[in-house]
Amino acid sequence: MANDEQTPSVDAPQSRAEMPDQPRSEAADKQRLVQQLGEALLAAIEQTTPATTFDAEVPANEFVEALEQLHEAGWSFDESIPARLVRVSEAPATQSEVDALVALQERYPALPRETTDVIWAVLTGVQASADNAPKHDAVRRLILTEDVRERFYLKHCGKVPRYASIDWEVVLKAAERGHNRTPAFPYALATLDTIADVHGQHEHKTLTFALGRKGLERLIEELTELKSHLDRVYNSSPLEDDLRGTNA
């Protein structure tokens, strides 16, 4: 006897071509979310950034005035990139000098960055425009001492470690293995410290050596000869004015 009940039919699976559009991949969704977050962040920054920003250029006359006020208060910038504010006066800063510094920092937040740009331009020979010439002159006059120039060239243009310091001590041994009597002979231990910039970090290397009085005399003679040659080249260089600046 035939069964009058009909078995429900099951549709065959759709082929890939017949499937509805697939949702975007997870990577695409993440990329879209990052883009949206970035746009929102930029919009928030634009709404909250004050009129005077680190990218705002300081007018030439105000730039010169600010450097002069810093100099009068015993402050300056060093050879670092970006330039760091340093105390050049041996006297401790007074409260009025600190207040003046704070006021300048609040008024000209772009001053360190722009000073860095001008120092780099002056010491690498970039020609100043008519508008920027007063800034270059002020940096030469108020910041670029011979010491700053020397550290800049050795730090940013040198390819080898540079001299940092020397430590020394005079030794007189009280006893020595294998000696029946005290070796009463004084000598010096000197430790030469050099510094190099490796991947943005300072790397120190030291060399310790011993020398007696005669060895020290020879070392002094050789260093004196080296200084004589260096002074001669320094004073006769065609770039003497640029090297020495006006603030030796």
C-alpha positions in Angstrom: 0.0 0.0 0.0 1.4 3.3 -1.1 2.3 5.8 1.6 0.3 9.0 1.1 2.7 11.0 3.3 5.3 13.0 1.3 8.8 13.1 2.7 10.0 16.7 2.9 12.6 17.4 0.3 16.0 18.7 1.3 17.5 21.3 -1.0 20.9 20.4 -2.3 23.7 22.6 -1.1 24.3 25.7 -3.1 27.4 25.7 -5.2 30.1 28.3 -4.4 29.0 30.4 -7.4 25.4 30.4 -6.0 26.4 31.3 -2.4 25.6 34.8 -1.2 28.4 37.3 -0.9 30.9 36.3 1.7 31.6 38.8 4.6 34.9 40.7 4.5 37.9 39.0 5.7 39.1 39.5 9.3 42.3 41.3 8.1 40.2 43.7 6.0 38.0 44.5 9.0 41.0 45.2 11.2 42.5 47.5 8.6 39.2 49.4 8.3 39.0 49.7 12.1 42.6 51.0 12.4 41.9 53.6 9.7 38.8 54.8 11.5 40.6 55.0 14.8 43.5 56.9 13.1 41.1 59.4 11.6 39.3 59.9 14.9 42.6 60.5 16.7 43.7 63.1 14.1 40.4 64.9 14.5 40.8 64.9 18.3 44.3 66.3 18.0 43.2 69.1 15.7 40.5 70.1 18.1 42.7 70.2 21.2 46.1 71.4 19.8 46.7 75.1 20.8 47.5 77.7 18.3 51.2 77.7 19.1 52.6 74.2 18.4 56.0 72.7 18.2 55.7 73.1 14.4 55.1 76.8 14.6 58.1 78.7 13.4 59.4 81.4 15.7 59.7 84.8 14.0 63.4 85.8 13.5 63.3 88.8 15.8 61.6 86.8 18.6 64.0 83.9 18.1 67.0 86.3 18.5 65.4 87.9 21.6 64.7 84.5 23.2 68.2 83.3 22.7 69.6 86.5 24.2 67.3 86.2 27.2 68.4 82.6 27.7 72.1 83.7 27.5 71.6 86.5 30.0 70.1 84.0 32.4 73.0 81.6 32.1 71.3 79.1 29.8 72.2 77.8 26.3 71.8 74.8 24.1 74.3 72.0 23.5 75.3 70.0 20.4 72.8 67.2 20.8 70.1 66.4 18.3 67.6 67.6 19.4 69.5 70.3 21.2 69.3 70.1 25.0 69.0 73.1 27.3 72.2 73.4 29.4 73.5 75.6 32.2 76.5 77.5 31.0 77.0 79.8 34.0 78.9 78.3 36.9 76.7 80.2 39.3 73.5 78.4 40.3 70.3 79.7 38.7 68.4 82.3 40.7 64.6 82.2 41.1 64.2 85.0 38.6 66.4 83.2 36.0 64.3 80.0 36.5 61.1 82.0 36.1 62.5 83.6 32.9 63.3 80.1 31.5 59.9 78.8 32.3 58.2 81.8 30.7 60.3 81.3 27.5 59.5 77.6 27.4 55.8 78.4 27.6 55.9 81.1 25.0 58.2 79.4 22.5 57.7 75.6 22.8 59.2 75.3 19.3 62.5 77.0 20.3 64.6 73.8 21.0 63.6 72.2 17.7 64.2 75.3 15.7 67.5 76.0 17.4 68.5 72.4 16.6 67.7 73.1 12.9 69.7 76.3 12.8 72.7 74.8 14.6 72.7 71.9 12.1 72.4 74.4 9.2 75.2 76.6 10.4 77.7 73.8 11.1 77.0 71.9 7.9 77.2 74.9 5.6 73.5 75.4 4.7 73.1 78.9 3.3 70.7 81.0 5.3 67.8 82.8 3.5 67.4 86.5 4.1 64.7 85.9 6.6 66.7 83.3 8.6 70.0 85.1 8.5 69.4 86.8 11.9 68.8 83.4 13.4 72.0 82.0 12.0 74.0 85.0 13.3 72.4 84.7 16.8 73.3 81.0 17.0 76.9 81.7 16.0 77.1 84.5 18.6 75.3 83.0 21.5 75.6 79.2 21.2 78.4 78.0 19.0 81.4 78.2 21.2 84.6 76.4 20.1 83.7 73.7 22.6 80.2 73.2 21.2 81.5 73.1 17.7 84.2 70.6 18.5 81.7 68.2 20.3 79.3 68.6 17.4 81.8 67.6 14.7 83.3 64.7 16.7 79.9 63.4 17.7 77.9 63.8 14.4 80.6 63.7 11.8 83.2 61.4 13.3 83.4 57.7 12.4 85.5 56.5 15.4 85.1 56.7 19.2 86.0 60.0 20.8 87.9 61.0 23.9 85.7 61.3 27.0 88.0 61.4 30.1 91.0 59.9 31.7 91.3 58.5 35.2 94.6 57.8 37.0 96.2 56.7 40.2 99.7 56.4 41.5 100.7 53.0 42.8 103.4 51.9 45.2 103.2 48.2 45.9 103.7 46.9 49.4 104.3 43.3 48.2 104.6 41.3 45.1 104.5 37.6 44.6 107.9 36.1 43.8 109.8 39.1 45.2 111.6 38.7 48.5 111.8 42.5 49.1 109.2 45.2 48.6 109.4 46.5 45.0 109.4 50.1 46.1 109.0 51.6 42.7 106.1 54.0 42.1 104.2 54.0 38.8 100.9 55.3 37.4 97.9 53.5 36.2 95.9 55.5 33.6 92.5 54.5 32.3 91.5 56.2 29.0 87.7 56.4 28.5 86.3 56.8 25.0 82.7 57.1 23.9 80.8 56.2 20.7 77.1 56.6 19.7 75.8 53.1 18.8 72.1 52.9 17.8 71.3 56.0 19.7 73.0 54.8 22.9 76.3 55.9 24.4 78.9 53.1 24.4 82.0 53.5 26.6 85.2 51.7 26.0 88.2 51.9 28.3 91.9 51.1 28.1 94.0 50.9 31.2 97.8 51.0 31.0 100.8 51.5 33.3 103.6 54.0 32.9 106.4 55.4 35.0 107.9 58.9 35.1 109.9 58.5 31.9 107.0 57.0 30.1 104.8 59.9 31.2 107.4 62.4 30.0 107.5 60.8 26.6 103.7 60.8 26.5 103.6 64.5 27.4 106.2 65.3 24.7 104.2 63.4 22.0 100.9 65.1 23.0 102.6 68.5 23.0 103.9 67.8 19.5 100.4 66.7 18.5 98.9 69.9 19.9 101.4 72.0 18.0 100.5 70.4 14.7 96.8 70.7 15.4 97.1 74.3 16.4 99.0 75.1 13.2 96.3 73.5 11.0 93.6 75.1 13.0 95.0 78.6 12.8 96.0 78.4 9.1 92.8 76.7 7.8 90.9 78.6 5.1 87.8 77.8 7.1 89.3 79.4 10.2 86.5 82.0 10.6 83.8 79.3 10.3 85.6 77.0 12.6 86.3 79.6 15.3 83.1 81.5 15.0 82.8 84.7 17.0 82.4 83.0 20.4 85.7 81.1 20.9 
